[in-house]
Each structure stands twice: as C-alpha cells, then as structure tokens.
Amino acid sequence: MRTKNGAVLMTNTLANMGQGLALPITTLYVHQSLHKSLTTAGLVLMVWALAMMLGNYWGGRMFDEWRQQPTYYIGGSIAIFAGLLMSLWPEWPLYAGALALYGLGLGILISAINGYLAHLQKEDKEIFNDAYWMRNIGFALSTGLSGILYAVSVRWVLILTTLLVVVALVMVKITFKEVTISPIQPAKRPQYHLFSADRQTVFSILAVCWALFITWLGYEQWGSNMSIYMIANGIPVQHYSLLFTISTGEIVLLQPLVARTFRNTYHNEKMRLIMGTVFYMASYLPIIYGNTYSFFVIGITCQTFGEMILFSTAPVFLNRFATDENRATLQSLNSMATSLASAVGPVFGGWLISLIDYQLTFVVIFALHVLVIPLLLALRAHRQVT
C-alpha cells in the first residue's frame, strides 16, 4: 500500500466509517429497543438513504459551484449536530429524524471529499483504488466495533460515530488544500448541467450510473433478504454473518492485486466495468441452482470480485468526462446511484419475494444485470479529460 496522499485517504476512510457504525445497529435498535415494527425500521433506513442521496447531490454542486472548504465544514457540522442529538436523546421519533439529518450531512461531506479525490486523481492515478481499499478496511473495523459497543450501550456507538466526523474535519483542516482551476479553464466557473453535455457524454455517464444502481440494488439483497432465505434453508445466522467476513477478507487481500492488473486506459476501464457487472450477475447463479452453504460462499465470492472491479473503476471512469468545474458533481452521481439503490433495494426485493418467490426474484435480478451489459458495451471514448 502506497503512502502517497495517505492523510487524505485516511480522512475519506474516517468519514465513511460512520455508516459502518450507525447502520448495522439501526434495525435492531429501532425494532427491539424502540419497539417499532420491522417495516418501520426499513422505512427509517430508506429515509436515511434518500437523505444521503440528497446530501451527495448538494455536496457535489456546492464543491464545484460555490466554495470548497465551507462545503466540508457545513456537511461535517450537520453530521456532528445530528450525531450529538442521537447520542443525547436516542428516543423515538428524534432518533429517526436525527439519523436522516446525519445522512444528509455525511452525504455532503463525502461528496466534497470525493470531489477532492477526483482532482488529485489527475496526478495520483491509483487514488480511487486506494480509497476503495482503505474504505473497506474501515467498514470492517467499524461494523465490528458497532456490535461490541452496542452490547454496552447504543450511546457509545453514536458517540463514536460523531467523533469520527470530528476527527475527519480536523484532518480536512490540516491536510486538504484549496483546489485551483487548471489554467486552460475559464477563471469563472460556469454552472454544470449534465444534460447540457454532448449526447455521447450523457449516455456514458448515465450508463455507468445505471450499472452502479442495478448492481447495488442486487447487493442490497445480500444485506437484507438473503438472511431470511438462508435461515429458511436451515443455515445458521452465524454462517450468514460469516459471508461478510469472507467478503471483507477477500477485498483486503486481493484488491491491491486486482487494481494493478490493468493499466489505466479507457479501454481497460470499460472492460473492468463490464467484468465487474458480469461477476455481480454470476453471483446469483449459485443461489438460483443450489441452496447449501457452499453455493452461498461461491455467490458472495463472485459478488466480491464484481464489487472490487466495478466500484473501484466507476469513479475513475466518470472522472474522464469531467473538467475542473464539475469533478465533484460527477462523483456525486456515483454516490447518488448507490444511495438510491440502498433506499429502494430491500423494499424492491421484499416486494418481488412476496409476489413470486426467492429463486425467481434472483432470476429477475440476474436478468436486470444482463440488460446492463449492452449499455456498457456501447460506451465510446468520445471525451477523455484527465
């Protein structure tokens, strides 16, 4: 692991770790401690994801069109304020409202950080790969801590969630520099509107965002409805949790190797987007045709390879269509696609399962991935700004 831009990457990791702490315990806390239904708990997570999506959008636009440093501080301050509310009064309905507010602030902060990474990527070609790798290590640590601290008190989880954002803002103050516009760009930044770009650029950006949405929509089934399906097949819940330990271990060990298998060219990045989607698609075949634990291990391994390839490539690919005026905005589209999928994924999967059954639901999700492939194959190198 290289140390170039290490402090920036650590800041990104700390900001993202808040999700790994707060989200795993939300359903449990809302259902068992606040005595609300599982449907209500699902709606709380949906509102969180939608607020995060809105924050992603605002953060990208504010970074590009307004001022960079205040964007970090506004997003972080909102998240800190919401975290303090949750820590001091973790009661219903304040907890649900504060969690949504936390998602909004965190979305703004993360989009602004991603915009900064997009500018650094012009000189540090591996920064998004390194950010993805470190972020997954952070998620593994935070999800583990979440369970340990929750056993003591939910307040400790929420306090640490807040402190992580505080430390991230301190590191922003110390480490992040004001990004300057390239001399070839106009001195005054014009507002950026996606659909004012040429058709090929719009198609390429939307195709990648659609691929991210569909793959993450499927990924949400692993984190929600898959547990019920596995238990129904006689597989203990501990074995279900072990799947994510396996996935995290594979990412930590293999991502640095996978990231450096391909050179950073348009053609290679396009092939990686397609390969990532194919691996995601293939992850459903084992669980369509088999219901023993080994099939689920094969499925999560395919899904992990798809995640490593697709989600480390998408921000780099989108950055090829960016100028200094819109890098954060384009990166926010990346985050918005996954946030929207997080919002609708569990509900969509649950609706399909109730309408048909588990296996046919996975067939439908497999088919949705198949439909993504022609869009990615149609990508053309019309504009490459790095």
Disulfide bonds with the S-S distance in Angstrom:
none
